[in-house]
Amino acid sequence: MLGAMNNPPPILTTAALATALLLAGCDQPTAASPDSVQVRLPDSGLYRGAMRDGMFHGKGRIAWRNGAIYEGDFDHGLMHGQGVSTHPNGDRYQGQFKDGLAHGQGQLRYANGDLYVGEFVDDRFEGQGKLAYADGSSYQGGFKGGLFHGAGVYAYANGDRYEGEFRNNQFNGQGMLSLRYGDRYIGEFRNGYEHGTGVYIYADGSRYEGEFADGLAHGHGRMVYDDGTVQEGYWDHGEYRELTRTCAVPPAQAI
């Protein structure tokens, strides 16, 4: 049901920065202003900003030869604090950094129009956030290791909507799936499909209550049709196999 999400790209090529932090192979700093120096990096990139004890420290801007740019706070040679990084492909992150990585609150706007706003841990979506796709679909809820995890809501561009538990980027656990044409399922999910015990309610009022497997009625269940007919028995991958009881529910008597 749910396709894989777009995993966040690395915020910056931190290995290149780490080399530059100790000024290994760099040109000697030259004063750009009383509060700023300019340093040529080994990859022909350029740093301009504050320094302390031979390391980038304070406000600064670093531009790599490949087009990547970081502008913001540095602490003892690492991106740390508030900053903005732009990737060569046009992706742009703005928010908090810790020890050279995106960490804390921030937003990552992809060049294709996707947008994530929320919490980061070590360059990955982690905690609470919202990911809005350019096609109109969106997810809001918990993240773990860059994947949907925990309680959340996924809204499809076509109007379908899932609300419930996620694990490893898929529907897993208890949830409710509402389809654009009026059908609704409430119950257990596994790996993106109805699986376990649940209730499927059709747009016409009919309903199936019972067991599911891989998105289909499977096991013992009870079907109540819109005309009041009740069918109870065993389903095999969506097909009714064993008749236990079929009856018509009498209409309610007027008082």
C-alpha positions in Angstrom: 0.0 0.0 0.0 2.6 2.5 1.1 5.7 3.0 -1.1 9.1 3.7 0.3 9.7 7.3 1.4 12.5 9.4 0.0 15.4 9.0 2.4 17.2 12.3 3.3 20.5 12.9 1.6 23.6 13.7 3.7 23.4 17.3 4.9 27.0 18.0 3.8 30.1 16.2 2.9 31.5 16.4 6.4 34.6 14.4 5.7 35.9 17.2 3.5 35.1 19.7 6.2 36.8 17.7 8.9 40.0 17.8 6.9 39.8 21.6 6.6 39.0 22.1 10.2 42.6 21.5 11.2 43.8 23.5 8.2 45.7 20.5 6.9 47.0 21.5 3.5 45.1 24.8 3.6 46.6 28.1 2.7 47.4 30.4 5.6 44.4 32.5 6.7 44.3 36.0 5.4 42.4 38.7 7.1 39.1 39.7 5.3 38.0 42.1 8.0 38.9 42.6 11.7 36.4 39.9 12.6 36.8 37.6 9.7 39.5 35.5 7.9 39.6 33.8 4.6 41.0 30.3 4.1 41.5 28.3 0.9 40.6 24.6 1.4 42.4 21.5 0.0 39.5 20.9 -2.5 39.8 24.5 -3.7 36.8 25.5 -1.6 36.8 28.6 0.5 36.0 29.5 4.1 35.3 33.0 5.2 34.5 33.8 8.8 35.6 33.7 12.4 38.4 31.5 13.8 39.8 30.5 17.1 43.0 28.5 17.9 43.4 27.6 14.2 39.8 26.3 13.8 36.6 27.6 12.4 34.7 29.1 15.3 31.8 31.5 15.4 30.0 32.7 12.3 31.2 31.6 9.0 30.6 30.5 5.4 32.2 27.6 3.6 31.8 26.9 -0.1 33.0 23.6 -1.7 34.3 23.3 -5.2 31.4 20.9 -6.0 28.8 23.7 -5.3 27.9 22.7 -1.7 27.6 25.7 0.7 27.2 26.0 4.5 26.6 29.2 6.2 26.1 29.6 9.9 27.6 28.7 13.3 30.8 26.8 13.9 32.2 25.4 17.2 35.8 24.3 17.3 35.9 23.4 13.7 32.5 21.8 13.3 29.1 23.0 12.1 27.3 23.5 15.4 24.3 25.7 16.2 22.1 27.3 13.6 23.0 27.1 9.9 21.9 26.7 6.3 23.4 24.1 3.9 22.8 23.8 0.2 23.6 20.7 -1.8 25.0 20.8 -5.3 21.7 19.2 -6.6 19.7 22.1 -5.0 18.5 20.4 -1.8 18.6 22.8 1.1 18.6 22.3 4.9 18.0 25.0 7.4 18.1 24.5 11.1 20.1 23.2 14.0 23.5 21.4 13.7 25.5 19.4 16.3 29.0 18.2 15.8 28.9 18.6 12.0 25.5 17.0 11.4 21.9 18.1 11.2 20.6 17.6 14.7 17.5 19.2 16.4 14.8 21.2 14.7 15.1 21.9 11.0 13.6 21.8 7.6 14.9 20.0 4.4 13.6 21.2 1.1 14.4 18.9 -1.8 15.0 20.2 -5.3 12.0 18.1 -6.5 9.6 20.1 -4.3 9.4 17.6 -1.3 9.6 19.3 2.1 10.4 17.8 5.5 9.9 19.9 8.7 10.6 18.5 12.1 13.3 16.8 14.2 16.7 15.5 13.1 19.2 13.2 14.8 22.6 12.7 13.1 21.5 13.8 9.6 18.3 11.7 9.7 14.6 12.3 10.3 14.1 11.3 14.0 11.3 12.2 16.3 8.2 14.1 15.2 7.9 15.7 11.8 5.9 16.3 8.6 7.0 15.2 5.1 5.0 16.8 2.3 5.6 15.4 -1.2 5.4 17.4 -4.3 2.6 15.2 -5.7 0.3 16.3 -2.9 0.6 13.3 -0.5 2.0 13.8 3.0 3.0 12.1 6.2 2.9 13.6 9.7 3.9 11.7 12.8 6.9 9.8 14.2 10.2 9.0 12.5 13.0 6.6 13.4 16.2 6.3 11.5 14.7 8.3 8.6 11.6 6.1 8.3 8.0 6.4 9.3 7.8 4.9 12.8 5.2 5.2 15.6 1.9 7.0 15.5 1.2 8.9 12.3 -1.1 10.0 9.5 -0.4 9.3 5.8 -2.6 11.2 3.3 -2.6 10.2 -0.3 -2.9 12.7 -3.1 -6.0 10.8 -4.4 -7.9 11.3 -1.1 -7.2 8.0 0.6 -6.0 8.3 4.2 -4.4 6.1 6.9 -4.1 6.9 10.5 -2.5 4.7 13.0 0.8 2.9 13.8 3.8 2.7 11.5 7.0 0.6 11.7 9.8 0.5 9.2 8.0 2.9 6.8 4.8 0.7 6.6 1.4 0.3 8.2 2.1 -1.9 11.2 -0.1 -2.3 14.3 -3.5 -0.8 14.9 -4.9 1.7 12.3 -7.7 3.0 10.2 -7.6 3.2 6.4 -10.3 5.4 4.8 -10.7 5.1 1.0 -11.9 8.0 -1.2 -14.9 6.0 -2.4 -16.3 5.5 1.1 -14.9 2.1 2.2 -13.2 2.0 5.6 -11.1 -0.6 7.4 -10.4 -0.5 11.2 -8.1 -3.0 12.8 -4.7 -4.6 12.6 -2.1 -4.1 9.9 1.2 -5.9 9.0 3.7 -4.6 6.5 1.3 -2.3 4.8 -1.7 -4.7 4.6 -4.8 -5.5 6.6 -3.6 -8.5 8.7 -5.1 -9.8 11.9 -8.5 -8.9 13.3 -10.5 -6.0 11.9 -13.7 -4.6 10.5 -14.1 -3.6 6.8 -17.1 -1.3 6.3 -18.3 -0.8 2.7 -19.7 2.5 1.4 -23.2 0.8 1.0 -23.3 -0.1 4.8 -22.3 -3.7 4.4 -19.5 -4.8 6.8 -17.2 -7.7 7.3 -15.9 -8.5 10.8 -13.2 -11.1 11.4 -9.8 -12.2 10.4 -7.6 -10.8 7.6 -4.3 -11.9 6.0 -2.2 -9.9 3.5 -5.1 -7.5 2.7 -7.8 -10.1 2.2 -10.5 -11.7 4.4 -8.9 -14.9 5.7 -10.0 -17.1 8.6 -13.2 -16.9 10.6 -15.5 -13.9 9.9 -19.0 -12.5 9.8 -20.4 -10.6 6.8 -23.5 -8.4 7.2 -24.9 -7.2 3.9 -26.8 -3.9 3.4 -30.1 -5.9 3.1 -29.6 -7.4 6.6 -28.4 -10.8 5.4 -25.8 -12.3 7.7 -23.2 -14.8 6.5 -20.8 -16.3 9.0 -18.1 -18.8 8.3 -14.6 -19.2 6.9 -12.9 -17.1 4.3 -9.9 -18.3 2.2 -7.8 -15.4 0.8 -11.0 -13.3 0.1 -13.2 -16.2 -1.0 -16.0 -17.6 1.2 -15.5 -21.3 1.6 -17.4 -22.7 4.6 -21.0 -22.0 5.4 -21.7 -21.8 9.1 -24.9 -19.8 9.1 -26.8 -17.6 6.7 -29.9 -15.7 7.9 -31.8 -12.5 7.4 -32.0 -10.1 10.2 -35.7 -9.2 10.8 -36.5 -5.5 10.5 -36.9 -3.6 13.7 -40.5 -3.5 14.9 -42.2 -0.2 15.2 -43.1 0.8 18.8 
